[in-house]
Amino acid sequence: MTHDRISLRNVRAYGKHGADPRERDHAQALDLDLELELDLSRARASDELSDTLDYAALHALVTRVVGQRSYLLLERLGDELLTEIMHDARVSAASVTIAKPELLAGATPSVTLHRRRS
């Protein structure tokens, strides 16, 4: 069991997600935090990008999914993100938190989902 992690914090992505149809009229800002568990021993030894998960590629994946798909619920969006992330067999577990900073005046709702490979 690995305890190594790669985190990507404060990702700002824009998408049309929300239960209120008006939320899907225009892209709105979403803030995401991701944490992935994987074995980084090979990368520690080799110092090669190919032996780890490229966080620039992870960032691109997240912004693409948020921007190209549209869901009523953040829970559904989070599930899709975790499904995409878990396609990388090196990832043993992942968490994603999605927040809507501009939805409620003075309050920021968020959802956190976890996935672990069986």
Buried (B, 14 or more C-beta within 10 A) or exposed (E): EEEBEBEBEEBEBEBBBBEEEEBBEEBBBBBBBBBBBBBBEEBEEEEEEEBBBEBEEBBEBBBEBBBEBBBBEBEBBBBBBBEBBBEBEBBBBBBBBBBBBEBEEEEEEBBEBEBEEE
